[in-house]
Amino acid sequence: MDNNPKLEIWCNSCQSWFRSTLIQFGDSASFMDAVMYENSEPCENCETTVTHDKKFMRFTDENGDIWHI
C-alpha cells in the first residue's frame, strides 16, 4: 500500500480519478481547510483539460483514509 498522501481529481470526460500533479497536501487538515476553485490540469488518462474545485477532489492520507467534500 502507498502510504504517501495523495490528491486525486475526477475527470468527467473519461469518468475516472487521476492523481493531481499540480496540487498536493501534507495532511487531511490542510486539504479540508483549503479554499480551492477553478484549478485546471490535464487528465493523465484521456488528456482532457479538467477544471475543478474541491467537490471533484479526494485526498487519501498516510493511513489510507479518503477525505472529500
C-alpha positions in Angstrom: 0.0 0.0 0.0 1.2 3.5 -0.8 1.4 5.4 2.5 2.1 8.8 0.8 -0.7 11.3 0.9 -2.2 12.0 -2.5 -4.8 14.2 -4.1 -6.9 12.9 -6.9 -9.2 14.7 -9.4 -12.3 13.3 -11.0 -12.4 13.6 -14.8 -15.9 13.9 -16.2 -14.7 13.1 -19.7 -13.4 9.6 -19.1 -15.1 9.0 -15.8 -12.0 8.2 -13.7 -9.8 9.5 -11.0 -6.3 10.7 -11.7 -3.5 12.0 -9.4 -3.0 15.7 -9.4 0.4 16.8 -10.5 -0.2 20.5 -9.6 -1.6 20.4 -6.1 -0.6 18.2 -3.1 -1.4 18.4 0.6 0.7 17.0 3.5 -2.3 16.0 5.7 -6.1 15.9 5.8 -6.4 19.1 7.8 -4.6 21.1 5.1 -6.9 19.6 2.5 -10.1 20.2 4.5 -9.1 23.8 5.3 -8.0 24.8 1.7 -10.2 27.0 -0.4 -9.9 25.7 -4.0 -11.8 26.6 -7.1 -11.3 26.8 -10.9 -8.0 24.8 -11.0 -7.1 23.2 -14.3 -4.8 20.4 -15.3 -4.8 17.6 -17.9 -6.3 14.2 -17.1 -3.5 11.6 -17.1 -5.9 9.0 -18.6 -7.5 10.9 -21.5 -5.5 14.2 -21.6 -8.7 16.3 -21.4 -8.1 19.6 -19.5 -10.2 19.3 -16.4 -11.3 22.4 -14.5 -12.1 21.5 -10.9 -12.7 22.7 -7.4 -12.8 20.7 -4.1 -16.1 18.9 -4.9 -14.2 17.0 -7.7 -11.2 16.2 -5.5 -10.4 13.4 -3.0 -7.5 13.2 -0.6 -6.0 10.0 0.7 -4.0 10.4 3.8 -1.0 8.5 5.1 -3.4 6.0 6.9 -5.3 5.3 3.7 -8.3 7.3 4.8 -10.1 9.1 2.0 -11.4 12.7 2.5 -13.7 14.5 0.2 -16.4 17.2 0.3 
